[in-house]
C-alpha cells in the first residue's frame, strides 16, 4: 500500500511541476513577468561604406537582441523542467499500476 501512496505523491508532484512551469511560461510570453536575465547584448549596427560623416545604421537594438536571447534560454530551461516533471509523473504512474503476471503451466 505504501508503494501506491508514493506513486500518487510522485504523480502529483510531477503534474504540479508541469503546471507551475506552464503558468510561468504563459506569464513570460504575455509579458506579465520578465524572463530570466542571462544576457545583455550590444546593438548590431554598421557604417555605410563610402560615406565619411554618416552615422552608423542600427539593424537591431541591444534590448531586442537581449530579449530574444533571454526568452530562448528561458524556454529551454522551462522545457527541461517540464521534462523532469514528466519523468517524475511517469515514475508515479508506474508505481500506481498493479503488476499482474499470469503464468500458463502445462
C-alpha positions as CSV (number, residue, x, y, z in Angstrom):
1,X,0.0,0.0,0.0
2,X,2.9,2.4,0.7
3,X,4.1,2.0,-2.9
4,X,0.7,3.3,-4.2
5,X,0.9,6.3,-1.8
6,X,4.4,7.0,-3.1
7,X,3.1,6.7,-6.7
8,X,0.3,9.1,-6.1
9,X,2.7,11.5,-4.4
10,X,5.2,11.4,-7.4
11,X,2.3,11.8,-9.9
12,X,1.0,14.8,-8.0
13,X,4.5,16.4,-7.7
14,X,5.2,15.9,-11.4
15,X,1.9,17.3,-12.5
16,X,2.4,20.3,-10.1
17,X,5.8,21.0,-11.6
18,X,4.5,20.9,-15.1
19,X,1.6,23.2,-14.2
20,X,3.8,25.7,-12.4
21,X,6.3,25.8,-15.3
22,X,3.4,26.2,-17.9
23,X,1.9,29.1,-15.9
24,X,5.3,30.7,-15.7
25,X,5.9,30.4,-19.4
26,X,2.4,31.9,-20.1
27,X,3.2,34.8,-17.9
28,X,6.6,35.4,-19.5
29,X,5.2,35.3,-23.1
30,X,2.3,37.6,-22.2
31,X,4.9,39.9,-20.6
32,X,3.3,39.8,-17.1
33,X,6.7,38.9,-15.7
34,X,10.2,39.3,-17.2
35,X,12.2,36.3,-18.3
36,X,15.4,35.2,-16.5
37,X,18.1,37.7,-17.4
38,X,21.1,35.8,-18.7
39,X,22.4,38.1,-21.4
40,X,22.9,41.9,-22.0
41,X,23.9,42.2,-25.7
42,X,25.1,45.2,-27.6
43,X,23.3,46.6,-30.6
44,X,24.1,45.5,-34.1
45,X,25.0,48.4,-36.3
46,X,27.2,49.1,-39.3
47,X,28.7,52.0,-41.1
48,X,27.8,52.5,-44.8
49,X,31.0,52.3,-46.8
50,X,31.8,55.4,-48.9
51,X,30.1,57.9,-46.5
52,X,32.5,59.6,-44.2
53,X,30.2,61.6,-41.9
54,X,27.1,59.4,-41.9
55,X,26.0,57.9,-38.6
56,X,26.1,54.1,-38.1
57,X,22.8,52.4,-39.1
58,X,21.4,50.3,-36.4
59,X,20.0,46.9,-37.5
60,X,18.8,45.5,-34.2
61,X,18.8,47.2,-30.8
62,X,20.6,45.6,-27.9
63,X,17.4,45.4,-25.9
64,X,15.7,43.4,-28.7
65,X,18.6,41.0,-29.0
66,X,18.8,40.6,-25.2
67,X,15.1,39.9,-25.1
68,X,15.2,37.2,-27.8
69,X,18.2,35.5,-26.2
70,X,16.7,35.6,-22.7
71,X,13.4,34.3,-23.9
72,X,15.2,31.5,-25.8
73,X,17.2,30.5,-22.7
74,X,14.0,30.7,-20.5
75,X,12.1,28.5,-22.9
76,X,14.9,25.9,-23.0
77,X,15.2,25.9,-19.2
78,X,11.4,25.5,-18.9
79,X,11.3,22.7,-21.3
80,X,14.0,20.9,-19.3
81,X,11.8,21.4,-16.1
82,X,8.7,20.1,-18.0
83,X,10.7,17.0,-19.0
84,X,11.7,16.5,-15.3
85,X,8.0,16.8,-14.3
86,X,7.1,14.2,-17.0
87,X,9.7,11.7,-15.7
88,X,8.5,12.1,-12.1
89,X,4.9,11.7,-13.1
90,X,5.7,8.7,-15.3
91,X,7.5,7.0,-12.4
92,X,4.5,7.7,-10.2
93,X,2.1,6.1,-12.7
94,X,4.3,3.1,-12.9
95,X,4.2,2.7,-9.1
96,X,0.4,3.1,-9.1
97,X,-0.4,0.5,-11.7
98,X,-0.7,-3.0,-10.3
99,X,1.7,-5.6,-11.7
100,X,-0.1,-8.7,-12.7
101,X,1.8,-11.8,-14.0
102,X,-0.2,-14.6,-15.5
103,X,1.6,-17.9,-16.0
104,X,0.3,-20.7,-18.1
105,X,1.5,-24.0,-16.7
106,X,1.1,-27.2,-18.6
